């Protein structure tokens, strides 16, 4: 896609605008979770991330061609 057709949002999608703690298992970075459900222990790192209300993000779009979501531990929200 041409650069004017995309934007990277450096935030997590949620039900409200807030902050969350991303728990990262440094031994398995693909298993990071917003709800601390990683392997835990010494290899668990924590990063505060902004969360943005999904309805606000999607409501501002004129068109959506592609959506990639990786959800670990925040499925219900």
HELIX and SHEET records of a PDB file:
HELIX    1   1 UNK A    3  UNK A    5  5                                   3    
HELIX    2   2 UNK A   29  UNK A   31  5                                   3    
HELIX    3   3 UNK A   41  UNK A   43  5                                   3    
HELIX    4   4 UNK A   54  UNK A   59  1                                   6    
SHEET    1   A 3 UNK A  12  UNK A  14  0                                        
SHEET    2   A 3 UNK A  44  UNK A  53  1                                        
SHEET    3   A 3 UNK A  18  UNK A  25 -1                                        
END                                                                             
